[in-house]
Amino acid sequence: MQEKDMVNDILSMVNSSLTGYANVIAQCADQNLRQTLQQIRNSDEQFQYNLFRVAEQKGYYQPAQQASPQEVQQVRNTLGH
């Protein structure tokens, strides 16, 4: 297996895990467990971002074009934030 394939597989697995954490956290009533899961999620998000940056630098991943400030504002307005 090539390095590019391994990096992309790991990114895919971490992204799936992050989705799973979001679902579990949203349904967690125990505050201590919720905080623990949030800490794990935050750590995984940081790992994912660091690996994404490496993949991007090596040309393994081509991100979507950056959004303009107007597009960002439109999303904020739409979502009410």
Secondary structure, DSSP 4 states (H G I P E B T S, - for coil): --HHHHHHHHHHHHHHHHHHHHHHHHT---HHHHHHHHHHHHHHHHHHHHHHHHHHHTTS--PPPPPPHHHHHHHHHHHT-
